[in-house]
């Protein structure tokens, strides 16, 4: 009853003050997108709309997800809590379970509770995690149901360019249409809004209108990964067997740790990924254009990020489910037009997706969500001074299920009680340090004294622009003193969290 009265009181105050001081939020999430964008020094990918947004935003050069797979990552950033808090590390569990987060306010729900029109479409949450895309997060579901247009079929499950097909038949295009309708509704009714859209591409299958191949005329012009084998001295637990299958499923190169794909096949697959990325970029452009048309841009925060990265042949990986830099590092940019010091700037400050919740709340001018006990930190002060340091490390993790009765060690379909190991990873200015430890399925906690693998990769001199130059040699055995120091730091941080 008390919380209800608080919401009603806020709405009365909002009505009295008027919408002039209210900052809206447009929340854009992209699946499987690595920082292959012009804003991150990659000139070969055609993404003019995202690059334009970057020129008006604060671009985070070193932003990281907390677990490099869809469901757990989204449970994390939509609640502002790490996977060890949400207890969601697979495609089975979610934060709305008893004794976890039944009473938590998700990120969109927090805005809804403060008088905002909160609505979403597309892949914001992973399907069924939480069930029904978490009804408490959204306003007036009878009138504005959460819609998740299903990805359309493909001639195979890897990639296909579709000729002569109207764009709206693509799931992401449908999401764009729905989101723009809800933008118009909010504008017409002068509602403060938190509107979210989740684009599925460039997630597999790489399905897109054929016209987007025109930006990449020849596969032979696409550079393959420079380092096409796993890091030397890497513990086997760190690597995950994954390859895009489909029309190539009979090729004997797949799922072999020491045999990379032929170069021409790598180029074909990279071309398809880039074309799917360009298709997604065109839809981002549609949404941002609608915001401008409705004269809402100056009072709207635009948050754009991926749920995790993606590996395109580096380390002989064609997926995300690792703790490597390319799986955990994500593109992330936030436009807040009234923060003039942030416009068109980039920051080297460490950022995590778990920080989005408190950051957007503060930028919008809402009361801090202190009662939520979030794991993330607000990055809002960076919008006044991008040179500031908010945190000294970022944290990621991934489970392994090597002994489970599963077709792979992916763990997404394995009950969390039956995980075998958890890999805890810490990115510092100069290193990525990872420990793989035995998992206690009864307590749902790591057994830090039962270590099965250690990784240490140097990032000295890493500008973030070269996706091939780093994490190709595990130097843990060469740096015992450094390993000891980082191990103590890793343990203290994760134990505290």
C-alpha positions in Angstrom: 0.0 0.0 0.0 2.8 2.4 0.9 4.6 1.8 -2.5 1.3 2.4 -4.3 0.8 5.8 -2.5 4.4 6.8 -3.4 3.6 6.1 -7.1 0.4 8.1 -7.0 2.1 11.0 -5.2 4.9 11.0 -7.8 2.3 11.1 -10.6 0.5 14.0 -8.9 3.8 15.9 -8.6 4.7 15.1 -12.2 1.4 16.4 -13.4 1.8 19.6 -11.4 5.4 20.3 -12.6 4.7 19.3 -16.1 6.7 17.3 -18.6 9.2 20.0 -19.4 11.8 18.7 -16.9 11.2 15.0 -17.6 13.9 13.1 -19.5 12.6 10.1 -21.5 14.5 7.0 -22.2 14.8 5.1 -25.5 16.5 1.8 -24.6 18.0 -0.1 -27.6 19.5 -3.5 -27.1 21.2 -5.5 -29.9 22.0 -9.2 -29.8 25.4 -10.7 -30.6 26.9 -7.3 -31.6 30.6 -6.9 -31.2 32.2 -3.4 -31.5 32.5 -3.8 -35.3 31.4 -0.2 -35.8 32.9 3.0 -37.2 32.7 4.5 -33.7 35.2 1.8 -32.6 37.7 2.4 -35.4 36.3 -0.3 -37.8 35.8 1.4 -41.1 34.8 -1.7 -43.2 31.3 -2.2 -41.6 28.5 -0.1 -43.0 26.6 1.3 -40.0 25.9 5.0 -40.7 23.1 5.4 -38.3 24.9 4.0 -35.3 28.0 5.9 -36.2 25.9 9.1 -36.3 24.4 8.3 -32.9 28.0 7.8 -31.6 28.9 11.3 -32.8 26.2 12.7 -30.5 26.8 10.4 -27.6 29.3 9.4 -24.9 30.9 6.3 -26.4 32.2 3.7 -23.9 35.4 2.2 -25.3 35.7 -0.4 -22.5 32.2 -1.7 -21.7 31.7 -5.3 -20.7 28.8 -7.7 -20.1 28.6 -9.9 -17.0 28.0 -13.3 -18.8 28.4 -13.7 -22.5 25.1 -15.4 -23.4 21.6 -13.9 -23.9 19.4 -15.0 -21.0 21.8 -14.5 -18.1 23.1 -11.2 -19.5 19.7 -9.7 -19.9 18.6 -10.9 -16.4 21.7 -9.0 -15.2 21.4 -5.7 -16.9 17.6 -5.5 -16.7 17.9 -5.7 -12.9 21.3 -4.0 -12.3 22.6 -7.2 -10.6 25.3 -9.7 -11.4 24.6 -13.3 -12.3 25.6 -14.6 -8.9 22.9 -12.3 -7.5 20.2 -13.1 -10.0 21.0 -16.9 -9.8 20.4 -17.0 -13.6 23.3 -18.5 -15.4 21.4 -20.6 -17.9 18.2 -20.7 -20.1 16.2 -22.3 -17.3 16.3 -19.9 -14.4 15.4 -16.2 -14.0 15.4 -13.5 -11.3 11.7 -13.6 -10.6 12.0 -17.0 -8.8 11.1 -17.3 -5.1 14.0 -16.3 -2.7 15.6 -14.4 -5.5 14.0 -11.3 -7.0 10.2 -11.6 -6.7 10.0 -8.1 -5.2 12.8 -6.4 -7.2 12.0 -3.5 -9.5 13.5 -4.1 -12.9 15.0 -1.2 -14.9 11.8 -0.4 -16.9 9.7 -1.2 -13.9 11.5 1.5 -11.8 10.6 4.1 -14.4 7.0 2.8 -14.5 6.8 3.1 -10.7 7.8 6.8 -11.1 5.0 7.7 -13.5 6.5 6.7 -16.8 4.8 5.0 -19.7 7.0 1.8 -19.9 6.7 -0.4 -22.9 8.9 -2.8 -24.9 9.1 -4.8 -28.0 11.5 -7.4 -29.4 14.3 -9.2 -27.6 14.8 -7.2 -24.4 14.4 -10.2 -22.1 15.3 -13.6 -23.4 12.1 -15.5 -24.2 10.6 -17.1 -21.0 13.3 -15.5 -18.8 11.3 -14.2 -16.9 8.0 -15.8 -18.1 5.9 -13.7 -20.3 8.7 -11.1 -20.6 8.1 -10.0 -17.0 4.7 -8.2 -16.9 5.6 -6.1 -13.9 8.1 -4.2 -16.1 5.5 -2.8 -18.5 2.5 -0.4 -18.5 -1.0 -1.1 -19.6 -0.3 -4.6 -21.1 -4.0 -4.9 -22.2 -3.5 -2.0 -24.6 0.3 -2.4 -25.2 1.2 -6.1 -24.9 4.8 -7.0 -24.9 5.5 -8.2 -28.4 8.3 -10.4 -29.5 8.1 -10.9 -33.3 9.6 -14.3 -33.9 12.6 -14.5 -36.2 11.5 -15.7 -39.6 12.8 -19.0 -41.1 15.8 -19.3 -43.2 16.8 -21.7 -46.0 19.4 -23.0 -43.5 20.2 -21.9 -39.9 23.4 -20.0 -40.7 22.7 -17.3 -43.2 20.6 -16.2 -46.2 20.0 -13.0 -48.1 16.3 -12.8 -49.0 15.6 -11.2 -52.4 12.3 -9.4 -53.3 10.7 -9.6 -49.9 9.0 -6.7 -48.2 11.1 -5.6 -45.2 8.2 -5.6 -42.7 8.1 -9.4 -42.9 11.4 -9.5 -41.0 11.0 -9.8 -37.2 13.3 -6.8 -36.4 11.5 -4.6 -39.0 8.2 -5.5 -37.3 9.7 -4.5 -33.9 10.7 -1.1 -35.4 7.2 -0.5 -36.6 5.6 -1.3 -33.3 8.2 0.8 -31.3 7.6 3.8 -33.6 3.8 3.5 -33.1 4.4 3.6 -29.3 6.6 6.6 -29.6 3.8 8.4 -31.4 1.4 7.4 -28.7 3.7 8.8 -26.0 4.2 12.0 -27.9 0.5 12.5 -28.7 -0.5 12.0 -25.0 2.5 13.9 -23.6 3.7 11.0 -21.5 7.1 10.6 -20.1 8.4 7.3 -21.4 10.8 4.4 -21.1 10.5 2.6 -24.4 12.7 -0.4 -25.1 13.4 -2.2 -28.3 15.5 -5.4 -28.7 16.9 -6.1 -32.2 17.7 -9.8 -32.9 20.2 -9.3 -35.7 23.1 -9.9 -36.1 22.1 -13.0 -34.1 22.0 -16.2 -36.1 20.6 -17.0 -38.5 22.1 -14.1 -40.5 19.0 -13.4 -42.4 18.6 -10.0 -44.1 17.3 -8.3 -47.3 19.6 -9.0 -50.2 20.3 -5.4 -50.7 22.6 -5.3 -47.7 25.0 -7.6 -49.4 25.8 -4.8 -51.8 27.9 -3.0 -49.1 30.1 -6.1 -49.2 30.3 -7.1 -52.9 32.9 -9.8 -52.6 33.6 -12.3 -49.8 37.3 -12.3 -50.9 37.6 -8.7 -49.9 36.7 -9.5 -46.3 39.6 -10.1 -44.0 39.5 -13.3 -42.0 40.7 -13.6 -38.4 44.4 -13.2 -38.1 44.8 -15.6 -35.2 42.6 -18.6 -36.0 43.7 -21.0 -33.2 43.1 -20.9 -29.4 45.6 -19.1 -27.2 48.7 -21.0 -26.5 48.9 -22.6 -23.0 45.1 -22.1 -22.6 43.4 -24.5 -20.2 40.9 -26.6 -22.2 38.0 -25.5 -19.9 38.3 -22.0 -21.3 37.3 -23.0 -24.9 33.8 -23.8 -26.1 33.0 -26.0 -29.1 30.8 -23.9 -31.3 30.5 -23.2 -35.0 27.7 -21.8 -37.3 26.2 -25.0 -38.8 23.5 -24.9 -41.5 24.7 -25.5 -45.0 28.2 -26.2 -43.7 27.2 -28.8 -41.1 29.0 -31.7 -43.0 32.3 -29.9 -43.2 34.8 -31.8 -40.9 36.4 -28.6 -39.7 33.6 -27.9 -37.2 34.1 -28.5 -33.5 37.8 -29.2 -33.8 39.8 -27.1 -31.5 43.0 -27.3 -33.6 41.6 -27.0 -37.1 40.3 -23.6 -38.1 37.8 -23.1 -40.9 39.1 -22.6 -44.4 39.8 -18.9 -45.1 37.2 -18.6 -47.9 34.5 -20.0 -45.6 35.5 -17.6 -42.8 35.2 -14.7 -45.3 31.7 -15.9 -46.4 30.5 -16.1 -42.8 32.0 -12.7 -41.9 30.3 -11.1 -44.9 26.9 -12.5 -43.8 27.4 -11.2 -40.2 28.4 -7.7 -41.5 25.3 -7.6 -43.8 23.0 -8.6 -40.9 24.6 -5.8 -38.9 24.0 -3.3 -41.6 20.4 -4.4 -41.8 20.0 -3.8 -38.1 21.7 -0.4 -38.4 19.0 0.7 -40.9 16.3 -0.1 -38.4 18.1 1.8 -35.7 18.0 4.7 -38.1 14.2 4.3 -38.5 13.7 4.6 -34.8 16.0 7.5 -34.3 14.4 9.4 -37.2 11.0 8.9 -35.6 12.3 10.4 -32.4 13.5 13.5 -34.4 10.2 13.8 -36.3 8.3 13.8 -33.1 10.6 16.6 -31.7 11.5 14.3 -28.7 15.2 14.0 -29.2 16.3 16.8 -27.1 14.6 15.4 -24.0 15.3 11.8 -24.5 18.2 9.6 -23.4 19.1 7.2 -26.1 20.9 4.1 -24.7 22.4 1.7 -27.2 24.3 -1.4 -26.3 24.8 -5.2 -27.1 24.0 -7.9 -24.7 27.4 -9.5 -25.3 30.0 -9.7 -28.0 30.7 -12.3 -30.6 33.8 -14.1 -32.0 34.2 -14.4 -35.8 36.9 -17.0 -36.0 39.3 -15.5 -33.5 40.6 -18.3 -31.2 38.8 -20.7 -33.6 35.5 -19.6 -32.0 32.3 -18.7 -33.8 30.0 -17.8 -30.9 30.1 -15.9 -27.6 30.0 -18.4 -24.7 33.5 -17.7 -23.3 35.3 -15.2 -21.1 37.5 -13.9 -23.9 37.6 -10.2 -24.6 35.6 -10.5 -27.9 32.8 -12.3 -26.0 32.6 -10.0 -23.1 33.4 -6.6 -24.6 30.3 -4.8 -26.0 29.6 -1.6 -27.9 27.8 0.9 -25.6 26.9 4.5 -26.1 24.5 6.9 -24.4 23.1 10.2 -25.8 22.0 12.8 -23.3 21.8 16.0 -25.3 21.6 18.3 -22.2 25.0 16.9 -21.1 27.1 19.0 -23.5 30.5 17.7 -22.2 29.5 14.2 -23.3 28.4 14.9 -26.9 30.6 13.2 -29.4 33.1 12.1 -26.8 34.5 8.8 -25.9 35.7 7.5 -22.5 38.2 4.9 -21.5 36.5 4.5 -18.1 35.6 1.0 -17.4 31.9 0.3 -17.7 29.7 -2.7 -17.2 26.2 -3.5 -18.4 25.1 -3.9 -14.8 25.8 -0.1 -14.5 23.1 0.9 -16.9 20.2 0.8 -14.4 21.7 3.3 -11.9 23.1 5.4 -14.7 19.9 5.9 -16.6 18.0 6.6 -13.4 20.4 9.4 -12.5 20.6 10.9 -16.0 16.8 11.0 -16.1 16.7 12.9 -12.8 14.8 10.2 -10.8 15.6 9.4 -7.2 18.5 6.9 -6.8 17.3 3.3 -6.6 19.1 2.9 -3.3 16.4 0.6 -1.9 17.1 -1.9 -4.8 20.6 -2.7 -3.6 21.9 -2.8 -7.1 25.3 -4.3 -7.9 26.1 -1.7 -10.6 27.5 1.8 -10.2 26.2 5.0 -11.8 28.3 6.3 -14.6 26.4 9.6 -14.8 29.4 11.8 -13.6 31.3 10.7 -16.8 28.8 12.8 -18.8 30.3 15.9 -17.1 33.9 14.6 -17.2 34.6 11.6 -19.5 38.1 11.4 -18.1 37.0 10.3 -14.6 37.6 6.9 -13.3 34.5 5.1 -11.8 35.9 1.6 -11.3 39.3 -0.1 -11.7 38.1 -3.5 -13.0 35.2 -5.1 -14.8 33.9 -8.6 -14.0 32.5 -11.4 -16.2 31.9 -15.1 -15.7 30.8 -18.2 -17.5 29.8 -21.8 -16.3 31.1 -25.0 -17.9 29.2 -28.3 -17.9 31.8 -30.7 -19.2 30.4 -33.7 -17.3 26.7 -33.0 -17.6 24.5 -35.2 -19.8 24.3 -32.5 -22.5 25.2 -32.3 -26.1 27.8 -29.6 -25.3 29.3 -27.7 -22.4 27.1 -24.7 -23.1 25.3 -25.1 -19.8 22.3 -23.1 -21.0 20.1 -26.3 -20.8 21.8 -27.7 -17.7 20.3 -27.1 -14.3 22.5 -24.8 -12.3 22.9 -27.4 -9.6 24.7 -29.6 -12.1 27.3 -27.1 -13.4 30.8 -28.5 -13.2 32.9 -25.3 -13.1 32.6 -21.5 -13.1 35.1 -19.2 -14.8 35.5 -15.9 -13.1 37.1 -13.2 -15.1 38.5 -9.8 -14.2 39.6 -7.2 -16.7 42.1 -4.6 -15.5 43.8 -1.8 -17.4 46.6 -4.1 -18.5 45.4 -7.7 -18.1 42.5 -10.2 -18.3 42.8 -12.7 -15.4 40.4 -15.7 -15.2 40.1 -18.5 -12.7 38.1 -21.7 -13.4 37.0 -23.3 -10.2 34.8 -26.2 -9.1 31.1 -25.4 -8.7 29.2 -26.4 -5.6 25.7 -27.2 -7.0 24.2 -27.5 -3.5 25.2 -24.1 -2.3 25.3 -22.5 -5.8 28.7 -21.1 -5.0 32.3 -21.5 -6.3 34.8 -23.6 -4.4 37.7 -21.2 -4.7 40.2 -23.7 -3.4 39.4 -26.2 -6.2 41.0 -24.6 -9.1 41.1 -26.3 -12.5 42.5 -23.6 -14.8 44.1 -20.1 -14.8 44.4 -17.6 -17.6 46.4 -14.4 -17.8 46.4 -12.3 -21.0 48.3 -9.1 -21.4 46.4 -6.0 -22.8 49.3 -3.7 -22.5 49.0 -1.2 -25.4 45.5 -2.3 -26.3 43.5 0.5 -27.9 40.5 -1.6 -28.5 40.7 -1.2 -32.2 42.5 -4.5 -33.1 40.4 -7.5 -32.4 43.2 -10.0 -33.2 46.2 -8.6 -31.4 45.5 -9.7 -27.9 44.6 -12.8 -25.8 46.6 -15.1 -28.0 49.0 -16.4 -25.3 48.2 -17.4 -21.8 51.1 -16.1 -19.8 49.9 -17.3 -16.4 52.8 -19.7 -15.9 55.3 -17.0 -16.8 54.0 -14.5 -14.2 53.5 -16.3 -10.9 53.8 -13.2 -8.7 51.3 -11.3 -10.8 48.9 -14.3 -10.8 49.1 -14.4 -7.1 48.3 -10.7 -6.8 45.4 -10.8 -9.3 44.0 -14.0 -7.7 43.7 -12.3 -4.4 42.0 -9.3 -5.9 39.6 -11.5 -7.9 38.7 -13.5 -4.9 38.1 -10.4 -2.7 35.9 -8.7 -5.3 33.7 -11.7 -6.1 33.4 -12.7 -2.5 32.3 -9.1 -1.7 29.8 -9.0 -4.5 
